[in-house]
Amino acid sequence: CVPPRGALAAQVPVRHGRLTVVDRAFVRSAHARGLQVHVWTVNEEAEMTRLLDLGVDGIMTDHIEALRTVLRSRGQWPGA
């Protein structure tokens, strides 16, 4: 699949029904095409950690405090 000209990111759900959309292969493929990977909507700290370990570049969440906790623990929150 070729991304549209000028695309900067793939913004996708982690899953669609029972189908896993974002896995290590998806992230590698997107990055190889010069795309960041932004996932939505992730509200559990364990899932945030797993996705960051896969190399996703952005997480959309309804629970910013949970994301802040995860990012601080990784030294990735500004001023952490």
Buried (B, 14 or more C-beta within 10 A) or exposed (E): EEEEEEBEBBBBBBEEEEEEBBEEEBBEBBBEEEBBBBBEEBEEBEBBBBBBEBBBBEBEBEBEEBBBBBBEEEEEEEEE
